Amino acid sequence: LAKTTQPISMDSYEGQEVNITCSHNNIATNDYITWYQQFPSQGPRFIIQGYKTKVTNEVASLFIPADRKSSTLSLPRVSLSDTAVYYCLVAQMDSSYKLIFGSGTRLLVRP
Amino acid sequence: NAGVTQTPKFQVLKTGQSMTLQCAQDMNHEYMSWYRQDPGMGLRLIHYSVGAGITDQGEVPNGYNVSRSTTEDFPLRLLSAAPSQTSVYFCASSYSSGGSYNSPLHFGNGTRLTVT
């Protein structure tokens, strides 16, 4: 089963680039890597998804090495509003189709 | 397009009472799931469904029942509420294609439940 491991917390300052790495050593061939952002009192929301190499959208980039055993979410020039919990999710696509979240990374952006 | 709608937003129960948390989605998603989130903690999977008539247990299913009679609705029933079930409950859904469940999850805004 593709368990994920992330740092518990990270601190940054406004305007900096933040990189959050997720380890998923047992990722299966068909699994995608999906990152979510959660603000207090809200449900998580989708940020970015990828399978391999690099994916970029308007809010983030996702870097996935060739062995796919880890991934790095990159947030360029963070602002105070990026303070949130970030989860990486790798679908556990054995016969059970369970989508189990890891503990997430609590990002604090300081002025 | 309302997305994923959860009702009620807040609920207070006494120990031993039962209730149903409602979840509905209007995106024709086959996959639906329930998570609970305790204060300061991550999301834990309670039950999930890959389509109408099909449900299965997640990480923490004890004390909860689900059913999936339609594609749109996935209610979560608390059989006999306990203080340990005080939490925020999130319903989520996603599109599936050909048995692949890699599509991003869409979450509701949650139901905050307190059991006294």
Interface residues (C-beta under 8 A of the other chain):
Chain A: N30 D31 Y32 T34 Y36 S41 Q42 G43 P44 R45 F46 Q49 Y87 L89 A91 M93 S96 Y97 K98 L99 I100 F101 G102 S103 G104
Chain B: V4 Y31 S33 Y35 M41 G42 L43 R44 L45 Y48 V50 D56 G58 E59 V88 F90 A92 S100 Y101 N102 P104 L105 H106 F107 G108 N109 G110
